[in-house]
């Protein structure tokens, strides 16, 4: 029997709505990566009035948009700035309302 991930996930015949696809992608990411260390360079740093910190973490080949929520941002001891090389730990998730995929 072939080990087909589409069959295992029930996607070989099922037609999903956009919302269903995003929800399943989020659940899969959260299951596979409950906690992960990632290293990269900070860019596009934004600090809105909410106290959250939004940034892009990138390397020479890829980038990912990140959110550091207020309660965790308050614990960061180093000044964050664009171009700073960092190692971060967190969970990966997907914002279902506005996911970018390809």
N, CA and C of each residue as an Amber inpcrd file, in Angstrom:
protein
   306
   0.8430000  -1.1890000   0.0000000   0.0000000   0.0000000   0.0000000
   0.8810000   1.2420000   0.0000000   0.5480000   2.1720000  -0.8280000
   1.2950000   3.4040000  -0.9760000   1.0660000   4.3160000   0.2190000
   2.1300000   4.9560000   0.6990000   2.0400000   5.8780000   1.8300000
   1.7690000   7.2810000   1.2920000   0.5660000   7.5290000   0.8620000
   0.1800000   8.7860000   0.2270000  -0.3740000   9.7520000   1.2700000
   0.3110000  10.8850000   1.4990000  -0.1850000  11.8220000   2.5160000
  -1.5670000  12.3790000   2.1850000  -1.9050000  12.5000000   0.9210000
  -3.2340000  12.9970000   0.5640000  -4.3180000  12.0200000   1.0040000
  -4.0510000  10.7150000   0.8420000  -5.0160000   9.7160000   1.3050000
  -5.1110000   9.7220000   2.8220000  -3.9520000   9.7980000   3.5120000
  -3.9540000   9.8050000   4.9760000  -4.7460000  10.9850000   5.5280000
  -4.6800000  12.1180000   4.8590000  -5.3920000  13.3130000   5.3220000
  -6.8030000  13.4070000   4.7570000  -7.1960000  12.4360000   3.9520000
  -8.5330000  12.4450000   3.3790000  -8.7170000  13.4870000   2.2970000
  -7.6260000  13.8630000   1.6290000  -7.6920000  14.9280000   0.6320000
  -7.6870000  14.4130000  -0.7980000  -7.6350000  13.1050000  -0.9740000
  -7.5600000  12.5660000  -2.3230000  -8.8700000  12.7170000  -3.0880000
  -9.9980000  12.8310000  -2.3840000 -11.2970000  12.9830000  -3.0490000
 -12.1220000  14.1420000  -2.5130000 -11.7670000  14.6170000  -1.3540000
 -12.5640000  15.6590000  -0.7010000 -12.2580000  17.0320000  -1.2950000
 -13.2980000  17.8090000  -1.5320000 -13.1450000  19.1910000  -1.9730000
 -13.3400000  20.0760000  -0.7460000 -12.3380000  20.9050000  -0.4560000
 -12.3630000  21.7530000   0.7330000 -12.7270000  23.1830000   0.3820000
 -13.3140000  23.8690000   1.3270000 -13.4670000  25.3150000   1.1850000
 -12.1200000  25.9470000   1.5330000 -11.9530000  27.2080000   1.2140000
 -10.7290000  27.9240000   1.5650000 -10.5370000  27.9010000   3.0790000
 -11.6020000  28.1420000   3.8200000 -11.5230000  28.1340000   5.2860000
 -11.0890000  26.7760000   5.8150000 -11.6380000  25.7080000   5.2510000
 -11.2710000  24.3640000   5.6940000  -9.8020000  24.0590000   5.4000000
  -9.3340000  24.4580000   4.2260000  -7.9370000  24.2300000   3.8740000
  -7.0130000  24.9690000   4.8400000  -7.3030000  26.2330000   5.1030000
  -6.4690000  27.0070000   6.0210000  -6.4940000  26.4260000   7.4260000
  -7.6560000  25.9640000   7.8640000  -7.7470000  25.3770000   9.1970000
  -6.9130000  24.0980000   9.2810000  -7.0100000  23.2430000   8.2760000
  -6.2330000  21.9970000   8.2880000  -4.7390000  22.2740000   8.2050000
  -4.3560000  23.2690000   7.4070000  -2.9390000  23.6290000   7.3180000
  -2.4340000  24.1360000   8.6680000  -3.2240000  24.9530000   9.3480000
  -2.8430000  25.4680000  10.6690000  -2.6780000  24.3220000  11.6630000
  -3.6590000  23.4230000  11.7090000  -3.5970000  22.2990000  12.6450000
  -2.3890000  21.4000000  12.3710000  -2.0980000  21.1720000  11.1080000
  -0.9540000  20.3420000  10.7400000   0.3560000  20.9980000  11.1720000
   0.5070000  22.2880000  10.8960000   1.7180000  23.0030000  11.3150000
   1.8910000  22.9700000  12.8270000   0.8150000  23.2350000  13.5520000
   0.8930000  23.2610000  15.0110000   1.2160000  21.8830000  15.5820000
   0.7470000  20.8300000  14.9160000   1.0180000  19.4690000  15.3750000
   2.4700000  19.0650000  15.1170000   2.9830000  19.3980000  13.9560000
   4.3320000  18.9940000  13.5700000   5.4010000  19.8400000  14.2710000
   5.1080000  21.1200000  14.5080000   6.0770000  22.0330000  15.1120000
   5.5200000  22.6610000  16.3920000   5.3290000  21.8760000  17.4730000
   4.7850000  22.4720000  18.7020000   5.7190000  23.5350000  19.2850000
   7.0030000  23.3470000  19.1770000   8.0300000  24.3250000  19.5430000
   9.1810000  24.1410000  18.5710000   9.7470000  25.2370000  18.1000000
  10.8320000  25.1340000  17.1310000  11.7970000  26.3040000  17.3290000
  13.0920000  26.0340000  17.1980000  14.1180000  27.0750000  17.1840000
  14.3890000  27.4330000  15.7300000  14.4940000  28.7210000  15.4430000
  14.7740000  29.1920000  14.0870000  15.7820000  30.3320000  14.1890000
  16.7440000  30.3520000  13.2750000  17.6750000  31.4760000  13.2420000
  17.5160000  32.2160000  11.9300000  17.7160000  33.5150000  12.0000000
  17.5990000  34.3440000  10.8170000  17.8700000  35.7900000  11.1580000
  17.5540000  36.6490000  10.2300000  17.7780000  38.0850000  10.3730000
  16.4390000  38.8050000  10.4560000  16.3400000  39.7470000  11.3900000
  15.1160000  40.5360000  11.5340000  15.0260000  41.5790000  10.4330000
  13.8340000  41.7830000   9.9170000  13.5710000  42.8890000   8.9920000
  12.1080000  43.2940000   9.1310000  11.7870000  44.4640000   8.6090000
  10.4150000  44.9930000   8.6300000   9.8360000  45.0370000  10.0450000
  10.6580000  45.4050000  11.0100000  10.2430000  45.4680000  12.4050000
   9.1760000  46.5420000  12.5940000   8.0790000  46.1830000  13.2450000
   6.9880000  47.1330000  13.5240000   6.5390000  46.9530000  14.9650000
   6.3340000  48.0910000  15.6370000   5.8810000  48.0750000  17.0340000
   4.6350000  48.9460000  17.1670000   3.4630000  48.4040000  16.9160000
   2.2370000  49.1970000  17.0560000   1.9280000  49.4850000  18.5310000
   0.9520000  50.3280000  18.7520000   0.5700000  50.7360000  20.1090000
   0.1080000  49.5680000  20.9710000  -0.2830000  48.4710000  20.3720000
  -0.7470000  47.2960000  21.1180000   0.3400000  46.6820000  21.9930000
   1.6070000  46.9860000  21.6830000   2.7140000  46.3880000  22.4140000
   3.2570000  45.1270000  21.7700000   2.5620000  44.6180000  20.7600000
   3.0680000  43.4650000  20.0210000   4.2360000  43.9280000  19.1450000
   5.0640000  43.0010000  18.7200000   6.1450000  43.2980000  17.7880000
   5.9560000  42.3850000  16.5790000   5.9030000  42.9810000  15.4110000
   5.7630000  42.2180000  14.1700000   7.0490000  42.3780000  13.3720000
   7.4940000  41.2940000  12.7360000   8.7340000  41.3570000  11.9780000
   8.7720000  40.2160000  10.9690000   9.7020000  40.3300000  10.0560000
  10.0010000  39.2520000   9.1210000  11.3100000  38.6310000   9.5650000
  11.3510000  37.3200000   9.6190000  12.5810000  36.5860000   9.9090000
  13.0190000  35.9720000   8.5870000  14.2630000  36.2670000   8.1740000
  14.6730000  35.8300000   6.8400000  16.0860000  35.2770000   6.8440000
  16.3710000  34.5000000   5.8150000  17.7340000  34.0960000   5.4940000
  17.9230000  34.3840000   4.0090000  18.9790000  33.8730000   3.4210000
  19.2590000  34.2170000   2.0240000  18.2680000  33.6080000   1.0380000
  17.4730000  32.6210000   1.4730000  16.5670000  31.9410000   0.5450000
  15.0850000  32.0610000   0.8550000  14.7380000  32.4520000   2.0690000
  13.3180000  32.4270000   2.4410000  13.0370000  33.4330000   3.5530000
  11.7570000  33.6590000   3.7830000  11.3400000  34.5550000   4.8610000
  10.0040000  34.1000000   5.4190000   9.7690000  34.4840000   6.6730000
   8.5100000  34.1610000   7.3250000   8.1020000  35.3620000   8.1670000
   6.8200000  35.7020000   8.1290000   6.3200000  36.8080000   8.9450000
   6.0260000  36.2860000  10.3440000   6.3880000  37.0810000  11.3390000
   6.2900000  36.6410000  12.7290000   5.5870000  37.6820000  13.5880000
   5.0160000  37.2080000  14.6790000   4.4000000  38.0730000  15.6840000
   4.9740000  37.6970000  17.0410000   5.4250000  38.7040000  17.7700000
   5.8760000  38.5380000  19.1460000   4.8580000  39.2930000  19.9870000
   4.0160000  38.5510000  20.6740000   2.9140000  39.1840000  21.3810000
   3.3950000  39.9000000  22.6360000   2.6420000  40.8880000  23.0390000
   3.0320000  41.8520000  24.0700000   3.6500000  41.2060000  25.3050000
   3.0060000  40.2090000  25.8890000   3.5160000  39.6410000  27.1340000
   4.8910000  39.0140000  26.9420000   5.1690000  38.4660000  25.7770000
   6.5040000  37.9300000  25.4910000   7.4740000  39.0380000  25.0930000
   6.9880000  40.0420000  24.3790000   7.8490000  41.1550000  23.9690000
   8.4150000  41.8880000  25.1800000   7.6490000  41.9590000  26.2610000
   8.1140000  42.6340000  27.4740000   9.3070000  41.9160000  28.1080000
   9.4850000  40.6400000  27.8150000  10.5820000  39.8520000  28.3950000
  11.8640000  39.8750000  27.5640000  11.8150000  40.4480000  26.3740000
  13.0020000  40.4940000  25.5150000  13.9580000  41.5470000  26.0670000
  15.1900000  41.1360000  26.3290000  16.1640000  42.0430000  26.9540000
  17.0230000  42.7800000  25.9470000  17.1270000  42.2730000  24.7500000
  17.9690000  42.9040000  23.7340000  17.1230000  43.8360000  22.8740000
  17.7060000  44.9620000  22.4940000  17.0120000  45.8920000  21.6000000
  16.8970000  45.2510000  20.2170000  15.6900000  45.1340000  19.7280000
  15.4570000  44.5470000  18.4110000  15.5790000  45.6280000  17.3540000
  16.2270000  45.2860000  16.2470000  16.3820000  46.2360000  15.1420000
  16.5110000  45.4550000  13.8380000  16.1510000  46.1030000  12.7520000
  16.3230000  45.4870000  11.4350000  17.7930000  45.1150000  11.2390000
  18.0290000  43.9540000  10.6570000  19.3820000  43.4950000  10.3790000
  20.0020000  42.6670000  11.4860000  19.3570000  42.5980000  12.6460000
  19.8900000  41.8420000  13.7770000  19.7460000  40.3440000  13.5230000
  20.8400000  39.5890000  13.6850000  20.7930000  38.1270000  13.5770000
  20.3030000  37.5790000  14.9110000  19.2950000  36.7150000  14.8640000
  18.6880000  36.1950000  16.0890000  18.4450000  34.6960000  15.9790000
  18.3090000  34.0710000  17.1450000  17.7880000  32.7110000  17.2640000
  16.5450000  32.8460000  18.1180000  15.4250000  32.3900000  17.6050000
  14.1580000  32.5280000  18.3180000  13.5100000  31.1610000  18.4950000
  12.7310000  31.0630000  19.5500000  11.9830000  29.8280000  19.7970000
  10.5120000  30.1850000  19.8680000   9.7070000  29.3690000  19.2580000
   8.2810000  29.6210000  19.3070000   7.5100000  28.4980000  18.6610000
   6.2320000  28.7430000  18.5140000   5.4010000  27.7740000  17.8070000
   5.0200000  28.3860000  16.4760000   4.8970000  27.5380000  15.5020000
   4.4910000  28.0140000  14.1930000   2.9940000  27.7620000  14.0510000
   2.3220000  28.7360000  13.4900000   0.8930000  28.6230000  13.2660000
   0.5730000  29.3140000  11.9520000  -0.6710000  29.4030000  11.6450000
  -1.1090000  30.0370000  10.4140000  -2.3180000  30.8870000  10.7470000
  -2.2850000  32.1410000  10.3610000  -3.4330000  33.0170000  10.5460000
  -4.4400000  32.6760000   9.4540000  -5.5010000  31.9920000   9.8380000
  -6.4310000  31.4030000   8.8700000  -7.1480000  32.4260000   7.9960000
  -7.3870000  33.6110000   8.5090000  -8.1620000  34.5990000   7.7520000
  -7.4090000  35.1660000   6.5550000  -6.0770000  35.1410000   6.6020000
  -5.3100000  35.7880000   5.5360000  -4.0230000  35.0350000   5.2370000
  -4.0980000  33.7420000   5.0750000  -2.9020000  32.9480000   4.8010000
  -2.4270000  33.1920000   3.3760000  -1.1180000  33.2430000   3.2140000
  -0.5200000  33.3380000   1.8930000   0.0880000  31.9830000   1.5750000
  -0.3280000  31.3810000   0.5000000   0.1860000  30.0690000   0.1110000
   0.5460000  30.0710000  -1.3620000   1.2530000  29.0460000  -1.7700000
   1.5370000  28.8950000  -3.2020000   1.6170000  27.4290000  -3.5420000
